[in-house]
């Protein structure tokens, strides 16, 4: 690792130390015990094939290029840092940035499922954010659904020859917003409205999340672009090795 790369990783670590540890009050994903047992089990089972695919994806990446572990760790740290900054939004949940768009862009959405569940486990056990019973639901919304949308948006922008920075911004921001669409649906399924059922309940949850999540999604998009610019400056060989940059761009 070069001097500039060590400096960048040190700066990111310091940022994580300062901003990653926050008070736990009213700052959670879907919290422990909030979902009925059946829903907890169902969402956990749904996550299993995605997690298996993520494990093999990361194994393949590291087998082919051991140097990519630095970028992989950085992507995981980014998820942890900005998903720890939470704004209370509705009983049983909250609004916060996800950070998963960066990992999805660099390594694909499958790998992010592993990074995401590690972060969620750490937050649930040590920071009292989220919970073990709701781990499956939180993993699906933040570490599976959102990253797949981010990856799809970024690839679409590439095909349309959209400027890379704009593509990164759209991928991160829209992936963040989709995460909360899924969270609203998960909460609505567990607690449907007496008048209107699941659909009406989902609209209500989305209405509560929107005022805080829309600006947070924009902020996440901007932060992700800044991180990508920094990586292009200080870690271009690593970006080339994972296929993010073409040879002529290095």
Secondary structure, 3 states (H helix, E strand, C coil): CCHHHHHHHHHHHHHHHHHCCCCCCCCCCCCCCCCCHHHHHHHHHHHHHHHHHHHHHHHHHHHHCCCHHHHHHHHHHHHHHHHCCEEEEECCEEEECCCHHHHHHHHCHHHHHHHHHHHHHHHHHHCCCCCCCCHHHHHHHHHHHHHHHHHHHHHHHHHCCCCHHHHHHHHHHHHHHHHHHHHHHHHHHHCCECCCHHHHHHHHHHHHHHHHHHHHHHHHHHHHHHHHHHHHHHCHHHHHHCCCCCHHHC
